[in-house]
Structures are given as C-alpha cells and as structure tokens.
Amino acid sequence: MTKFPVIDGHIDTATKILKQNRAFSERSKIGHCDYPRMREGNVQAALFAIYPVVTIDHLIKGLDLWFKMVTDPNNHLLQVKNINDFSKLKDSMQIGAILHFEGAGGIDDDFNLLRIGYHLGLRCISLTWANTNKFGTGARFIKHQKKSGLTDNGRELIFEAQSLGITIDVSHLNDPSFWDLHEIAKKPIIATHSNARSLTNHPRNLTDNQIKAIQEKKGTIGINFSTAFLNAENPGKQDPNLGFDVIKDQMDYLINLTDINTVAIGSDYDGTSVPDSLKDCSTFPAFWEYLLEHGYSEQDINKISHENLLRVFKKTWK
C-alpha cells in the first residue's frame, strides 16, 4: 500500500533528534521518524516544526538545528518553499521538509523576524504553544484555562503572515483565541495536529463548532496520534494499547460532521507518546490497508494522506 504518499502536518523530529542522540539518516529503534522509516512509510513531506518558539533564543537555536538537519546531504531532505517543490519529490529519493514555527513568542512586535522567517522558507505558523504570549493565549494541557484571546499584535500577525503566504495553524490556541482568529482570517486555516473534543474531552482538541468553522474556511485538520488526545475514557492519559480503530473513529467523526476534505494527518511524531499500533512513520501503509478494509476508498485515503493539506497550501502560499 505504499502507493499512498503522505504529507504529515506536524512532526517534531528536527528539534527532538539531537536530544535523542541519533542520526536522521540512519534507521533507529528510538523516536518515530528517520529517513529509512519515512521512506518505508512513503512520507513524501512533512511540516518539521521548531518547538516551542517561546523566546527569540528558542527561535534562533531552533532555526540553527533545523537548517543543520535539512542541509546535511546524508539526510536526503529537500526544503519545500513553494507548491512546485512537491513535484520534485515524486521521482526523487528526497523527503520534503517544510519549515513550521510551533508558537510565535520569539517574533518581534514589528514582525521583522516573521518576514525573515518567510524568506528562509517559513510556510506555517501557530501563534502560541501551550502558553500565553504577546500574540494570544494557548490551550493548556490541564483543565484550568485562561479566558483571554488574541491581542492586537496577534491580529496584526495574522494579517501579516497571510499576506506573506504563510499558513496559519490553530492547533494550540485556546477557544477565545481560535474564534478571534477565525473572525479575521481571510484564507483557509489548518489545525496541524488536533482531534475532536466530543470524542476525547481534552482542551487541546477541537469542539464541533470549531471543526465546522475550519471547514467553513476551507481548511483541514491533521489527526494527532498522541494517546493523550485519543484516549476517550481517560483524556490526557497515555495508553499505548490504542488501535487503528481509535484513529478511524476520529476520522469518521470529522467526516460525518463536515466532509472528507476536512481530514488530514498531523501525527505529532517525535513530540508525544503514540499507540504501539502506530509506533512510527513506517506504519502508515498498514493503517491505509486497515482503512481500505473498513469502508474507505482509495480516493478518500489520497485526500487524507496528502491531498487535503496540499490543497490548503495552494490556497495560502504564494
């Protein structure tokens, strides 16, 4: 089933791999993504996040690590900066790396670093991580949530980023910030790695109205493989025994609430604990086989695996 190429909406490999003391070019028994396993899983490209971008120091150090990884010829990575770059990957042994800031806390009030980031290849940004900064308020991993939304600076950042051609990611926003952003966004928005809160009642997941609002903007939602955001019985608790059926339940729910165009993949690999059934990126073909056996068509899977994210990028990038 390797015929289904994957564009993963969120992996933390670029920042995590150094901490794990492993080489991206070599197959490893730890972590979730490396070049051999991404090839095995037919991962065509991914948003390689710098996280969390809380301060300018985090941003600069993260960029340094990111470019060291992407420019190392042993890693067989191609930085994706425009839509045409995806076509270069089809007959290539390279994997596409898309620069993504998970949080905007390190960006200055005049957005100089945002514009510099764009010229370096930044193509997707979230305003916050699980924190509050000068742009907005993030969803916390605990139940106590702040009620503040976007600041005036946050609203200006949305306009600036969308005018540059940077996709806006809503995954880490709290509910008031989400709705502030939805009100002013002029282009499609994405949740790079979030699930349905109605199935798993966690503040990092999306309400039904938020899911419908993303569809209204012609955006899409990357299903997060974190067991904390999949565990319906104990939201926030890790459970490595969750199976393919739990991921399918999330997809079924989103599709029934909206349509097939509102579902993508945002695994959160190398940034969280995932089920043993999806232990790393090499398991994608087995998961696609499972979906085929349970009512999904090849057209459906192509949309989920890559087409829906690609469609949004075409609408939001220049």
C-alpha positions as CSV (number, residue, x, y, z in Angstrom):
1,M,0.0,0.0,0.0
2,T,3.0,2.3,-0.5
3,K,1.1,4.0,-3.3
4,F,-0.4,6.5,-0.8
5,P,2.1,9.3,-0.3
6,V,1.9,11.1,3.0
7,I,2.2,14.8,3.8
8,D,2.4,14.9,7.6
9,G,1.1,18.1,9.1
10,H,3.3,18.0,12.2
11,I,6.4,16.2,13.4
12,D,8.9,17.4,16.0
13,T,11.8,15.4,14.6
14,A,14.0,18.4,13.8
15,T,14.2,19.6,17.4
16,K,14.0,16.2,19.1
17,I,16.6,14.2,17.2
18,L,19.6,15.9,18.8
19,K,18.2,15.2,22.3
20,Q,17.7,11.6,21.3
21,N,21.3,11.3,20.2
22,R,20.6,9.7,16.8
23,A,21.2,10.4,13.2
24,F,18.2,11.1,10.9
25,S,20.0,9.3,8.1
26,E,20.1,6.0,10.0
27,R,17.2,3.7,10.9
28,S,16.7,3.8,14.7
29,K,14.8,1.9,17.3
30,I,14.0,5.0,19.2
31,G,12.0,8.0,18.1
32,H,9.4,8.0,15.4
33,C,10.9,9.4,12.2
34,D,14.1,9.0,10.3
35,Y,15.0,8.8,6.6
36,P,14.7,5.0,6.2
37,R,11.4,4.8,8.1
38,M,9.9,7.7,6.3
39,R,10.8,6.1,3.0
40,E,9.2,2.9,4.2
41,G,6.0,4.7,5.2
42,N,6.0,6.7,1.9
43,V,6.2,10.0,3.7
44,Q,6.6,12.5,0.8
45,A,6.9,15.6,3.0
46,A,6.2,16.9,6.5
47,L,6.0,20.1,8.5
48,F,9.2,19.8,10.5
49,A,8.3,22.0,13.5
50,I,10.6,24.2,15.6
51,Y,9.1,24.0,19.0
52,P,8.3,25.6,21.3
53,V,9.0,29.1,19.8
54,V,8.6,30.9,23.2
55,T,11.5,33.3,23.0
56,I,13.9,34.7,20.4
57,D,16.6,32.4,21.9
58,H,14.4,29.4,21.2
59,L,13.7,30.6,17.7
60,I,17.4,31.2,16.8
61,K,18.6,27.9,18.3
62,G,15.7,26.1,16.6
63,L,16.5,27.5,13.2
64,D,20.1,26.6,13.6
65,L,19.2,23.0,14.4
66,W,16.6,22.9,11.6
67,F,19.0,24.0,8.9
68,K,21.8,21.8,10.1
69,M,19.5,18.8,9.7
70,V,17.9,19.9,6.4
71,T,21.1,20.9,4.6
72,D,23.0,17.7,5.6
73,P,23.3,15.8,2.3
74,N,23.2,12.5,4.2
75,N,19.6,13.2,5.3
76,H,18.2,13.4,1.7
77,L,15.9,16.3,2.6
78,L,14.6,18.9,0.2
79,Q,13.3,22.1,1.7
80,V,9.9,22.8,0.4
81,K,9.2,26.5,-0.2
82,N,6.6,26.5,-2.9
83,I,4.0,24.2,-4.4
84,N,6.2,23.3,-7.4
85,D,8.7,21.8,-5.0
86,F,6.3,18.9,-4.2
87,S,6.6,17.8,-7.8
88,K,10.4,17.5,-7.4
89,L,9.8,14.9,-4.7
90,K,7.8,12.4,-6.8
91,D,10.6,10.8,-8.7
92,S,13.3,11.7,-6.1
93,M,14.8,9.9,-3.2
94,Q,14.4,13.0,-1.1
95,I,11.8,13.9,1.5
96,G,10.3,17.3,1.7
97,A,10.9,19.4,4.8
98,I,8.5,22.4,5.4
99,L,9.6,24.9,8.0
100,H,7.0,25.4,10.7
101,F,7.1,27.6,13.8
102,E,5.1,26.0,16.7
103,G,4.5,29.3,18.5
104,A,5.3,32.8,17.7
105,G,6.6,34.0,21.0
106,G,10.1,34.7,19.7
107,I,8.9,37.1,17.0
108,D,9.3,40.9,17.5
109,D,6.4,43.3,17.5
110,D,7.4,44.8,14.1
111,F,7.4,41.3,12.5
112,N,10.9,41.6,11.2
113,L,11.6,38.0,12.2
114,L,8.4,36.9,10.7
115,R,9.4,38.3,7.3
116,I,13.0,37.0,7.7
117,G,11.4,33.6,8.5
118,Y,9.4,33.7,5.4
119,H,12.4,34.4,3.2
120,L,14.1,31.4,5.0
121,G,11.2,29.2,4.0
122,L,8.7,29.6,6.9
123,R,5.4,28.4,5.5
124,C,3.3,27.6,8.5
125,I,3.0,29.2,12.0
126,S,1.0,28.9,15.1
127,L,0.6,31.9,17.4
128,T,1.2,30.1,20.6
129,W,2.3,26.8,22.1
130,A,0.7,25.8,25.4
131,N,1.3,29.2,26.9
132,T,0.3,32.8,26.7
133,N,2.4,35.3,24.8
134,K,2.1,38.8,23.3
135,F,0.0,37.5,20.4
136,G,-2.6,35.3,22.1
137,T,-3.4,32.5,24.5
138,G,-2.8,28.8,24.1
139,A,-4.8,25.8,25.3
140,R,-3.2,24.4,28.4
141,F,-2.7,20.7,28.9
142,I,-4.6,21.0,32.2
143,K,-8.3,21.8,32.6
144,H,-7.8,25.3,34.1
145,Q,-7.9,27.5,31.0
146,K,-7.3,31.2,30.6
147,K,-10.1,33.2,29.1
148,S,-8.0,35.8,27.1
149,G,-7.9,35.7,23.3
150,L,-5.8,37.3,20.6
151,T,-4.1,40.6,21.3
152,D,-4.0,43.5,18.9
153,N,-0.5,42.3,18.0
154,G,-1.9,38.8,17.4
155,R,-4.4,40.2,15.0
156,E,-1.8,42.1,13.1
157,L,0.4,39.0,12.9
158,I,-2.4,37.1,11.2
159,F,-2.8,39.8,8.6
160,E,1.0,40.0,8.0
161,A,1.5,36.2,7.9
162,Q,-1.4,35.6,5.5
163,S,-0.3,38.4,3.2
164,L,3.2,36.9,3.1
165,G,1.9,33.5,2.2
166,I,2.3,31.7,5.5
167,T,-0.4,29.1,6.5
168,I,-2.0,29.8,9.9
169,D,-2.1,26.8,12.4
170,V,-4.8,26.9,15.1
171,S,-3.9,23.7,16.9
172,H,-2.5,25.2,20.1
173,L,-4.9,28.1,20.5
174,N,-7.4,28.3,23.4
175,D,-11.1,28.7,22.5
176,P,-11.3,32.6,22.6
177,S,-8.1,32.9,20.5
178,F,-9.4,30.5,18.0
179,W,-12.6,32.4,17.5
180,D,-10.8,35.8,17.3
181,L,-8.6,34.3,14.6
182,H,-11.5,32.7,12.7
183,E,-13.2,36.1,12.6
184,I,-10.4,37.9,10.8
185,A,-8.7,35.1,8.7
186,K,-9.0,35.8,5.0
187,K,-7.6,32.4,3.8
188,P,-8.0,28.8,4.8
189,I,-6.7,27.8,8.3
190,I,-5.5,24.5,9.5
191,A,-5.2,22.6,12.7
192,T,-2.0,20.8,12.1
193,H,-2.3,18.3,14.9
194,S,-5.7,18.2,16.7
195,N,-8.6,15.8,17.3
196,A,-12.3,16.0,18.1
197,R,-13.1,17.1,21.7
198,S,-16.5,15.4,21.5
199,L,-14.7,12.1,21.4
200,T,-11.8,12.9,23.7
201,N,-12.6,15.8,26.0
202,H,-9.3,17.5,26.2
203,P,-8.7,21.3,25.8
204,R,-6.1,20.6,23.0
205,N,-8.8,19.1,20.9
206,L,-11.4,20.9,18.8
207,T,-15.1,21.5,19.6
208,D,-17.7,20.6,17.0
209,N,-18.2,24.3,16.2
210,Q,-14.5,24.8,15.7
211,I,-14.3,21.8,13.3
212,K,-17.2,23.3,11.3
213,A,-15.5,26.7,11.3
214,I,-12.4,25.2,9.9
215,Q,-14.5,23.6,7.1
216,E,-16.2,26.9,6.5
217,K,-12.7,28.5,5.9
218,K,-12.0,25.5,3.5
219,G,-9.2,24.4,5.8
220,T,-8.3,20.9,7.2
221,I,-7.4,19.1,10.4
222,G,-4.4,16.8,10.9
223,I,-5.4,13.9,13.1
224,N,-3.0,13.8,16.1
225,F,-1.7,10.4,17.1
226,S,-0.9,11.4,20.7
227,T,-2.6,8.9,23.0
228,A,-3.4,11.7,25.4
229,F,-5.6,13.3,22.8
230,L,-7.1,10.0,21.6
231,N,-7.9,8.4,24.9
232,A,-11.7,8.8,25.2
233,E,-12.0,7.1,28.6
234,N,-9.2,9.0,30.3
235,P,-8.4,12.2,28.3
236,G,-4.8,13.3,28.8
237,K,-3.7,9.8,29.9
238,Q,-1.2,7.8,27.9
239,D,-2.4,4.4,26.6
240,P,-0.1,2.6,24.2
241,N,-2.7,-0.1,23.5
242,L,-5.0,2.1,21.4
243,G,-5.5,0.6,18.0
244,F,-6.2,1.8,14.4
245,D,-9.9,1.9,15.3
246,V,-9.4,4.9,17.5
247,I,-7.8,6.9,14.7
248,K,-10.6,5.8,12.4
249,D,-13.2,6.9,14.9
250,Q,-11.7,10.4,14.9
251,M,-11.7,10.4,11.1
252,D,-15.3,9.1,10.9
253,Y,-16.4,11.8,13.3
254,L,-14.8,14.7,11.4
255,I,-16.1,13.4,8.1
256,N,-19.7,12.9,9.4
257,L,-19.6,16.4,10.9
258,T,-18.1,18.1,7.9
259,D,-16.7,16.2,4.8
260,I,-13.7,14.2,3.6
261,N,-11.8,17.4,2.7
262,T,-11.6,18.3,6.4
263,V,-9.3,15.4,7.5
264,A,-5.6,15.1,7.1
265,I,-2.6,13.7,9.1
266,G,-0.8,15.6,11.8
267,S,0.9,12.7,13.7
268,D,2.9,14.7,16.2
269,Y,5.6,12.1,15.8
270,D,8.7,12.7,17.9
271,G,6.7,15.1,20.0
272,T,4.4,12.8,22.0
273,S,3.6,9.2,23.0
274,V,1.8,7.3,20.3
275,P,0.0,4.0,20.2
276,D,2.0,0.9,19.6
277,S,-0.1,0.3,16.5
278,L,1.3,3.5,15.0
279,K,4.7,3.2,16.7
280,D,6.5,5.2,14.0
281,C,6.0,6.6,10.5
282,S,6.7,3.2,8.8
283,T,3.2,2.0,10.0
284,F,1.3,4.3,7.6
285,P,0.9,1.6,4.9
286,A,-0.7,-0.8,7.4
287,F,-3.0,1.9,8.5
288,W,-4.1,2.7,5.0
289,E,-4.8,-1.0,4.5
290,Y,-7.0,-1.0,7.6
291,L,-9.0,1.9,6.2
292,L,-9.5,0.2,2.9
293,E,-10.8,-2.9,4.7
294,H,-13.2,-0.7,6.7
295,G,-15.0,1.3,4.1
296,Y,-12.6,4.0,2.9
297,S,-11.9,4.3,-0.8
298,E,-8.5,5.0,-2.4
299,Q,-9.8,8.4,-3.3
300,D,-10.6,9.0,0.4
301,I,-7.2,7.9,1.5
302,N,-5.4,10.1,-1.0
303,K,-7.3,13.1,0.3
304,I,-6.4,12.3,3.9
305,S,-2.8,11.3,3.3
306,H,-1.8,14.3,1.3
307,E,-4.3,16.0,-1.0
308,N,-6.2,18.0,1.6
309,L,-3.0,19.6,3.1
310,L,-1.7,20.3,-0.4
311,R,-5.0,22.0,-1.4
312,V,-4.7,24.3,1.6
313,F,-1.0,25.1,0.9
314,K,-2.0,26.0,-2.7
315,K,-4.6,28.5,-1.3
316,T,-2.4,30.0,1.3
317,W,1.1,30.1,-0.1
318,K,2.3,32.4,-2.8
